[in-house]
Amino acid sequence: MSDAETPDANDEPETVQINLRVSEAFLEDIDATWKEEGFNSRSEFLRHAARDAVKHPEFTRRGWKEIATGEHALRTGESELVPRDAVVEAMDESNVE
């Protein structure tokens, strides 16, 4: 293979810029989220979110809302984690009829 055909380790796939219009309130939520979650930038966060949506279409909007609601409840102390053993025990009890 010639040098011209050898991929450079620093080569990134070609990217295309797109425009996205969102409300200011939603943009504030996006900015707070990417910072809280440790992303390096808004763009990195939005690429990650879009990639997840495309690669995992089985995650429905309803499912994401349920996850977000559960996360919020844990963070605010409205809910607490349940030990795995307790969940398994509850499942075993519900299967006994």
Secondary structure, DSSP 8 states (H G I E B T S, - for coil): --GGGS--TT-------------HHHHHHHHHHHHHTT-S-HHHHHHHHHHHHHH-TTS-HHHHHHHHHHHHHHHHTSS----HHHHHHHHHHHH--
